[in-house]
């Protein structure tokens, strides 16, 4: 069985009930240093706090601290590297959005960098974001649920059935074609 981890970043966390469900369903909870203050207010205690510790108001004594001061990697990337090294491959991520646009872009660049090494699922407000590798997937939803498909940079043999807009493309290229189905 693959070990599962929840990685909490220092962005927006609007859906508190989802966060609590994710805490219960993962083997390990890591908070990057800036997110610890937010989740402590929700009485969520991580197993590990990781980062350069520049964004935390006070360091708790009863939680494992992994201080990584390398400024060539963000706290998010430091955590992804540590998780991979420690054989956690199913990673749920919250707090990836909100705040600065440059952080958001870098966060998504890191998702793209690590998606082939780690199974990353991002929970952002009421959205679930994943990079899918070639395979068959079933996306379940309710009537009027929205989903979007973005090719990075292209997808081959993309078929969407049962949605408002059907897609049957031999080569689906990056662009806005898959937006809001």
N, C-alpha and C positions, 0 to 999 in steps of 0.2 A: 504494500500500500504506500502511495506517495504521501510524503509529509506535506501538510498544508499550513500556510502562514497568512496572516493578515498584516499588511503593511499600512500604517496610518501616517499620512503626510500632513504637512502644515497648511493645507488649503481649506476650502469650504467643506463642512460636514453638516449638511442640512437634515438628512434623514437619520435621525438618532435611533429609531427603532431598527432600521436596517443595520446600522453599525453594531448594535447590541446582538443581533442575530449572527452577524459575521464573527463577532468575538467568541460566541458560543460554538461556532462550527469550524474553528481552526485550531490547529495543534499549537501554534505559536503566535504571539502578538508582539509586533515590533512597532514602536512609535519613534519617528524621527524626532529630534530634540524639540523642535518648535511645536509639534503636535501634542506633546505630553501635557502642557498646561490646559489645552482644550479638553482632552479626554479625562483628565483628572477631575474637572468640574462635573463630568458625567459619571463619576465613580467607576471609571474603567481603568484597570491597572494592567499595563503591558508587562510582558515577560522581560522585554529588553527595551532600553532607550538607546538609540544609536545616532551618531552624528558628531559634529564638531562642538556641540554644546554651546553654541553662540546665541541660541534663540529660546532657551529654557530659563524660567524665572528662578527656580531652585532645584537642585538635584536631589531626588529622593534617595534615602539610604537603603530601602528594602527592595530595590529593583536593580537588575543587572544593567550596568552601563557599559557600552562599548564606544569609547571615544576614538574617533577617527578624524584627525586634523588635516588630512590631505585636501587642499583647496582646489585640486584639479578635478575633483569629483564632487557632485552635490550629495547631500545626505541621502537622497533617493537612490542615486547610483551606488553609493557605499552600501546601502542596505541590500540592493539587488545582488551585488557581488558577494556579500556575506551569505545571503540566502542560498545562492547557487553553490557556493563552496561548502555549505553545510547541508546540502542535499534536500533543500526545500524547492520543489518545482511547481507546485500549485499555489500561486500567489494571488490573493485578493488585495486590491489597493483602494483606499479611500483617501479623500483630501487632496486629490491631484489637481483640482481646478480652483479658481478663485485667486484674487490677488494680482500679481504681476503677469503680464502677457509673456515676457521673456521666460519666466519660470514655466508657464504652461507649455510653451513651444519646446523647451528643453525636456520637460517631462514626457511629452509625446515622442520626442526624438529618442529618448531612452526606452520607451515602450517598444518602438520600432527596432532599436538596437538589440534588445534582449528577448524579443518574442520567440525566436527560434530556440533559445536555450531554456526559457521558463514559460510556463503556462500562466499568462497574466490576464486577470480580469479586473477591469476598472469599474468601480461603482461611483458615479458622480450624480448627486441629487437623485433623480428618478431614472437615470440612464445606466445602462450596462454597455461597456465598450470592450471589444476584443479584436485582436488581429487573428484572423483565421488562416490556417495553413491549408494547402490543398487537401480536400476531403469532402465528405457529404455532411451537411449540418441541418438540423431541424430547429427552426426558430419558432417557438410557441408564443402565442399572444392572444389577446382579446380583440374583438372588433374595435376599430378606431385606434388601436395601438400604432405607434409609428416606429419605423426602423429605417436606417440608412446603410448603404453599402458604399464603401470607398475603396477603390483599387489603388494599391501602392506598389509599383506604378501601374500594374495591370493584372488582371485575373483572366484565366482562360476557362472557357466552357462554363460560364456562370449561368445558372438557371434558377429563377425565382418563380415559384408556383404558389397559388393560393393567396397572393397579396393583391392590393389594389392595382399595382402596376407590375405586369409580368415582365420578366427579363429572360431572354434566351440569346446569349451573346457568345460567339466563339472567342472573342477578345474584348474584354471590358476594360476600358482605359480610365486613368485618373481624370476626374472632372466632377461635374455636379449631377450626372445622370442618375445616380443611385440615391439621391437625397429625398428623404421624407416619403417613403413608400407606406 
